[in-house]
Amino acid sequence: MGKNKFHDGPGPSQRQLRVGETIRRALADVLARGDVHDPDLNRMSITVGEVRTSPDLKIATAYVLPLGGDGRDEVIGLLARNKGELRRIVSKKLSLKFAPDLRFQLDETFDRMDETREMLSRAEVRRDTAAEETPPE
């Protein structure tokens, strides 16, 4: 197999990003419609923030969060319990050679944004950023 001339960096390749986004859309659509035969999962509104795929596209990790943040502990268990059915439904919507194995993790992006906002609102940080903005004379 030849070396990929266009991707040498440590980050995901263009194909990984494209496939991850396709899986994210399909998974979000399945969860929004309630296509899974589990009433506990269908009663929850789940946001799929991002899907990262392994370099061989055989593992897809979906970063999910229940709408409103309620039931964080429960949502991962419900998704893991219905992983096989979700994989089957999502793979029908994709045009990949292999259906990726789905894994689920909580999306902590919003928590980090809140922490960053709180840090930037501190008096000492505002003072330091204001000092950097005023040019020295």
Accessible surface in RSA format (square Angstrom, percent):
REM  Atomic radii and reference values for relative SASA: ProtOr
REM  Chains: A
REM  Algorithm: Lee & Richards
REM  Probe-radius: 1.40
REM  Slices: 20
REM RES _ NUM      All-atoms   Total-Side   Main-Chain    Non-polar    All polar
REM                ABS   REL    ABS   REL    ABS   REL    ABS   REL    ABS   REL
RES MET A   1   246.33 127.6 156.08 103.3  90.25 214.9 133.00 113.1 113.33 150.1
RES GLY A   2    71.18  87.8   0.00   N/A  71.18  87.8  40.01 109.8  31.17  69.8
RES LYS A   3   166.96  81.5 137.26  84.2  29.70  70.7 113.99 102.6  52.98  56.4
RES ASN A   4    78.01  53.8  65.27  63.1  12.74  30.7  35.30  85.0  42.71  41.3
RES LYS A   5   171.31  83.6 141.20  86.6  30.12  71.7  92.67  83.4  78.64  83.8
RES PHE A   6   184.90  92.5 148.81  92.2  36.10  93.9 155.09  94.0  29.82  85.3
RES HIS A   7    57.95  31.7  48.46  33.7   9.49  24.3  31.26  32.2  26.69  31.1
RES ASP A   8   112.34  78.7  73.68  73.3  38.66  91.4  39.54  93.1  72.80  72.6
RES GLY A   9    40.64  50.1   0.00   N/A  40.64  50.1  25.25  69.3  15.40  34.5
RES PRO A  10   151.34 110.3 108.14  98.6  43.20 157.0 121.12 100.0  30.22 187.8
RES GLY A  11    36.41  44.9   0.00   N/A  36.41  44.9  28.60  78.5   7.81  17.5
RES PRO A  12    76.64  55.9  61.39  56.0  15.26  55.5  64.98  53.6  11.67  72.5
RES SER A  13    18.77  15.9  18.46  24.6   0.31   0.7  12.31  26.2   6.46   9.1
RES GLN A  14   134.10  75.0 126.75  92.6   7.36  17.5  52.05 110.8  82.06  62.2
RES ARG A  15   123.02  51.7 121.19  61.8   1.83   4.4  40.33  55.1  82.69  50.1
RES GLN A  16    21.48  12.0  19.05  13.9   2.43   5.8   3.55   7.6  17.93  13.6
RES LEU A  17    96.03  53.5  87.28  62.4   8.76  22.0  90.87  63.8   5.16  13.9
RES ARG A  18   137.47  57.7 129.79  66.2   7.69  18.3  67.01  91.6  70.46  42.7
RES VAL A  19    10.32   6.8   9.35   8.5   0.97   2.3  10.32   9.0   0.00   0.0
RES GLY A  20     0.59   0.7   0.00   N/A   0.59   0.7   0.59   1.6   0.00   0.0
RES GLU A  21    66.35  38.1  62.10  47.0   4.25  10.1  37.28  72.1  29.07  23.7
RES THR A  22    63.07  44.9  59.54  60.4   3.54   8.4  43.02  57.8  20.06  30.3
RES ILE A  23     0.15   0.1   0.15   0.1   0.00   0.0   0.15   0.1   0.00   0.0
RES ARG A  24    59.74  25.1  59.74  30.5   0.00   0.0   4.87   6.7  54.87  33.3
RES ARG A  25   155.86  65.4 148.80  75.9   7.07  16.8  47.60  65.0 108.27  65.6
RES ALA A  26    10.10   9.3   4.45   6.9   5.64  12.8   9.92  14.0   0.17   0.5
RES LEU A  27     0.00   0.0   0.00   0.0   0.00   0.0   0.00   0.0   0.00   0.0
RES ALA A  28    29.47  27.1  25.99  40.1   3.49   7.9  26.68  37.6   2.80   7.4
RES ASP A  29    50.89  35.7  45.41  45.2   5.48  13.0  21.26  50.0  29.63  29.6
RES VAL A  30     0.00   0.0   0.00   0.0   0.00   0.0   0.00   0.0   0.00   0.0
RES LEU A  31    17.54   9.8   4.49   3.2  13.06  32.8   6.11   4.3  11.44  30.8
RES ALA A  32    91.49  84.1  48.61  75.0  42.88  97.6  60.97  85.9  30.53  80.9
RES ARG A  33   162.43  68.2 126.24  64.4  36.19  86.2  37.60  51.4 124.83  75.7
RES GLY A  34    27.27  33.6   0.00   N/A  27.27  33.6   9.35  25.7  17.92  40.1
RES ASP A  35    51.96  36.4  37.58  37.4  14.38  34.0  16.88  39.7  35.08  35.0
RES VAL A  36     2.88   1.9   0.84   0.8   2.04   4.9   0.84   0.7   2.04   5.5
RES HIS A  37   157.28  86.0 126.38  87.8  30.90  79.0  96.22  99.2  61.05  71.0
RES ASP A  38    11.65   8.2  10.38  10.3   1.27   3.0   6.32  14.9   5.33   5.3
RES PRO A  39   106.27  77.5  97.38  88.8   8.89  32.3 102.32  84.5   3.95  24.5
RES ASP A  40    57.65  40.4  57.65  57.4   0.00   0.0   2.39   5.6  55.26  55.1
RES LEU A  41     3.83   2.1   1.08   0.8   2.75   6.9   1.08   0.8   2.75   7.4
RES ASN A  42    63.73  44.0  37.35  36.1  26.39  63.5  18.94  45.6  44.79  43.3
RES ARG A  43   155.54  65.3 115.20  58.7  40.34  96.1  69.03  94.3  86.51  52.4
RES MET A  44    23.72  12.3  12.17   8.1  11.55  27.5  17.42  14.8   6.30   8.3
RES SER A  45    66.98  56.6  53.45  71.3  13.53  31.2  20.57  43.8  46.41  65.0
RES ILE A  46    21.75  12.4   0.76   0.6  20.99  50.6   1.49   1.1  20.26  55.0
RES THR A  47    55.45  39.4  49.78  50.5   5.67  13.5  45.49  61.1   9.96  15.1
RES VAL A  48     6.11   4.0   0.00   0.0   6.11  14.7   0.00   0.0   6.11  16.6
RES GLY A  49    38.31  47.2   0.00   N/A  38.31  47.2  15.77  43.3  22.54  50.5
RES GLU A  50    73.93  42.4  72.19  54.6   1.75   4.2  28.73  55.6  45.20  36.9
RES VAL A  51    11.47   7.5   0.00   0.0  11.47  27.6   0.00   0.0  11.47  31.1
RES ARG A  52   134.38  56.4 128.33  65.4   6.05  14.4  47.31  64.7  87.08  52.8
RES THR A  53    13.35   9.5   0.11   0.1  13.24  31.6   1.49   2.0  11.86  17.9
RES SER A  54    27.53  23.3  18.39  24.5   9.14  21.1  25.35  54.0   2.17   3.0
RES PRO A  55   119.24  86.9  96.93  88.4  22.31  81.1  97.59  80.6  21.65 134.5
RES ASP A  56    92.99  65.1  69.09  68.8  23.89  56.5  44.09 103.8  48.90  48.8
RES LEU A  57    22.07  12.3  20.39  14.6   1.68   4.2  20.39  14.3   1.68   4.5
RES LYS A  58    93.72  45.7  89.89  55.2   3.83   9.1  53.85  48.5  39.87  42.5
RES ILE A  59    55.58  31.6  54.97  41.0   0.61   1.5  54.97  39.6   0.61   1.6
RES ALA A  60     0.00   0.0   0.00   0.0   0.00   0.0   0.00   0.0   0.00   0.0
RES THR A  61    23.86  17.0  23.83  24.2   0.03   0.1   6.45   8.7  17.41  26.3
RES ALA A  62     0.01   0.0   0.01   0.0   0.00   0.0   0.01   0.0   0.00   0.0
RES TYR A  63    39.45  18.4  39.45  22.4   0.00   0.0  21.62  16.2  17.83  22.0
RES VAL A  64     0.00   0.0   0.00   0.0   0.00   0.0   0.00   0.0   0.00   0.0
RES LEU A  65    18.40  10.2  18.35  13.1   0.05   0.1  18.35  12.9   0.05   0.1
RES PRO A  66     2.80   2.0   2.23   2.0   0.57   2.1   2.23   1.8   0.57   3.5
RES LEU A  67   125.39  69.8 106.09  75.9  19.30  48.5 108.08  75.9  17.31  46.6
RES GLY A  68    74.09  91.4   0.00   N/A  74.09  91.4  41.20 113.1  32.89  73.7
RES GLY A  69    22.66  27.9   0.00   N/A  22.66  27.9  11.18  30.7  11.48  25.7
RES ASP A  70   116.69  81.7 107.95 107.4   8.75  20.7  38.03  89.5  78.67  78.5
RES GLY A  71    31.33  38.6   0.00   N/A  31.33  38.6  18.98  52.1  12.35  27.7
RES ARG A  72    68.30  28.7  65.94  33.6   2.36   5.6  29.85  40.8  38.45  23.3
RES ASP A  73   137.24  96.1 113.84 113.3  23.40  55.3  43.43 102.2  93.81  93.6
RES GLU A  74    73.28  42.1  62.42  47.2  10.86  25.8  38.47  74.4  34.80  28.4
RES VAL A  75     0.00   0.0   0.00   0.0   0.00   0.0   0.00   0.0   0.00   0.0
RES ILE A  76    47.48  27.0  47.48  35.4   0.00   0.0  47.48  34.2   0.00   0.0
RES GLY A  77    42.95  53.0   0.00   N/A  42.95  53.0  36.39  99.9   6.56  14.7
RES LEU A  78    10.18   5.7   9.09   6.5   1.08   2.7   9.36   6.6   0.82   2.2
RES LEU A  79     0.00   0.0   0.00   0.0   0.00   0.0   0.00   0.0   0.00   0.0
RES ALA A  80    56.34  51.8  43.30  66.8  13.04  29.7  43.56  61.3  12.78  33.9
RES ARG A  81   148.28  62.3 112.15  57.2  36.13  86.0  71.31  97.5  76.97  46.7
RES ASN A  82    16.88  11.6  13.89  13.4   2.99   7.2   2.99   7.2  13.89  13.4
RES LYS A  83    72.19  35.2  71.87  44.1   0.32   0.8  34.80  31.3  37.39  39.8
RES GLY A  84    52.23  64.4   0.00   N/A  52.23  64.4  38.76 106.4  13.47  30.2
RES GLU A  85    39.29  22.6  30.56  23.1   8.73  20.8  21.00  40.6  18.29  14.9
RES LEU A  86     0.00   0.0   0.00   0.0   0.00   0.0   0.00   0.0   0.00   0.0
RES ARG A  87    93.16  39.1  91.97  46.9   1.19   2.8  18.20  24.9  74.96  45.4
RES ARG A  88   115.00  48.3 109.81  56.0   5.19  12.4  65.67  89.8  49.32  29.9
RES ILE A  89    21.37  12.2  21.05  15.7   0.31   0.8  21.08  15.2   0.29   0.8
RES VAL A  90     2.15   1.4   2.15   2.0   0.00   0.0   2.15   1.9   0.00   0.0
RES SER A  91    35.44  29.9  23.25  31.0  12.19  28.1  10.39  22.1  25.05  35.1
RES LYS A  92   153.98  75.1 118.43  72.7  35.56  84.7  83.69  75.3  70.29  74.9
RES LYS A  93    90.18  44.0  53.07  32.6  37.11  88.4  39.06  35.2  51.12  54.5
RES LEU A  94    19.84  11.0   3.51   2.5  16.33  41.1   6.11   4.3  13.73  36.9
RES SER A  95   119.89 101.3  82.30 109.8  37.59  86.6  57.01 121.4  62.87  88.1
RES LEU A  96    49.72  27.7  22.29  15.9  27.42  68.9  25.06  17.6  24.66  66.4
RES LYS A  97   187.49  91.5 144.30  88.5  43.19 102.8  98.30  88.5  89.19  95.0
RES PHE A  98   108.17  54.1 101.45  62.8   6.72  17.5 104.71  63.5   3.46   9.9
RES ALA A  99    31.61  29.1  17.79  27.5  13.82  31.4  19.91  28.0  11.70  31.0
RES PRO A 100     3.04   2.2   2.74   2.5   0.30   1.1   2.74   2.3   0.30   1.8
RES ASP A 101    36.05  25.3  35.97  35.8   0.09   0.2  16.10  37.9  19.95  19.9
RES LEU A 102     1.03   0.6   1.03   0.7   0.00   0.0   1.03   0.7   0.00   0.0
RES ARG A 103   115.85  48.6 112.47  57.3   3.39   8.1  36.90  50.4  78.95  47.8
RES PHE A 104    20.27  10.1   2.74   1.7  17.53  45.6   2.74   1.7  17.53  50.2
RES GLN A 105    92.57  51.8  88.91  65.0   3.66   8.7  23.32  49.6  69.25  52.5
RES LEU A 106    47.72  26.6  35.43  25.3  12.29  30.9  35.43  24.9  12.29  33.1
RES ASP A 107    14.02   9.8  13.36  13.3   0.66   1.6   0.34   0.8  13.68  13.6
RES GLU A 108    89.44  51.3  86.89  65.7   2.54   6.1  13.35  25.8  76.09  62.1
RES THR A 109    61.28  43.6  61.14  62.0   0.14   0.3  43.44  58.3  17.84  27.0
RES PHE A 110    97.05  48.6  96.75  59.9   0.30   0.8  96.75  58.7   0.30   0.9
RES ASP A 111    48.40  33.9  45.63  45.4   2.76   6.5  20.03  47.1  28.37  28.3
RES ARG A 112   143.56  60.3 142.40  72.6   1.17   2.8  59.55  81.4  84.01  50.9
RES MET A 113    83.92  43.5  78.89  52.2   5.03  12.0  55.54  47.2  28.39  37.6
RES ASP A 114    80.60  56.5  74.97  74.6   5.63  13.3  28.12  66.2  52.48  52.3
RES GLU A 115   111.16  63.8 106.16  80.3   5.00  11.9  42.27  81.8  68.89  56.2
RES THR A 116    65.83  46.8  63.11  64.0   2.72   6.5  41.80  56.1  24.03  36.3
RES ARG A 117   144.07  60.5 138.93  70.8   5.14  12.2  71.73  98.0  72.34  43.8
RES GLU A 118   101.05  58.0  94.99  71.9   6.05  14.4  49.16  95.1  51.89  42.4
RES MET A 119    82.63  42.8  82.63  54.7   0.00   0.0  43.07  36.6  39.56  52.4
RES LEU A 120    91.36  50.9  83.89  60.0   7.47  18.8  84.15  59.1   7.21  19.4
RES SER A 121    63.44  53.6  50.49  67.4  12.95  29.8  39.83  84.8  23.61  33.1
RES ARG A 122   107.32  45.1 100.32  51.1   7.00  16.7  32.63  44.6  74.68  45.3
RES ALA A 123    64.26  59.1  54.91  84.7   9.35  21.3  55.53  78.2   8.73  23.1
RES GLU A 124    81.39  46.7  80.97  61.3   0.42   1.0  36.97  71.5  44.43  36.3
RES VAL A 125    31.59  20.8  31.10  28.2   0.50   1.2  31.59  27.5   0.00   0.0
RES ARG A 126   133.97  56.2 130.56  66.6   3.40   8.1  54.09  73.9  79.88  48.4
RES ARG A 127   156.37  65.7 147.48  75.2   8.89  21.2  76.91 105.1  79.45  48.2
RES ASP A 128    75.19  52.7  72.82  72.5   2.37   5.6  22.39  52.7  52.80  52.7
RES THR A 129    56.21  40.0  55.53  56.3   0.69   1.6  42.74  57.4  13.47  20.4
RES ALA A 130    53.35  49.1  49.80  76.8   3.56   8.1  52.48  73.9   0.88   2.3
RES ALA A 131    67.46  62.0  47.64  73.5  19.82  45.1  54.93  77.4  12.52  33.2
RES GLU A 132   146.95  84.4 112.66  85.2  34.29  81.6  48.46  93.7  98.49  80.4
RES GLU A 133   141.28  81.1 111.00  84.0  30.27  72.1  46.91  90.7  94.37  77.1
RES THR A 134    89.69  63.8  82.80  83.9   6.89  16.4  69.26  93.0  20.43  30.9
RES PRO A 135   108.13  78.8  93.84  85.5  14.28  51.9  98.86  81.6   9.27  57.6
RES PRO A 136   133.91  97.6 102.55  93.5  31.36 114.0 113.39  93.6  20.52 127.5
RES GLU A 137   217.76 125.0 139.40 105.5  78.36 186.6  85.48 165.3 132.28 108.0
END  Absolute sums over single chains surface
CHAIN  1 A     9644.0       7760.7       1883.4       5216.0       4428.0
END  Absolute sums over all chains
TOTAL          9644.0       7760.7       1883.4       5216.0       4428.0
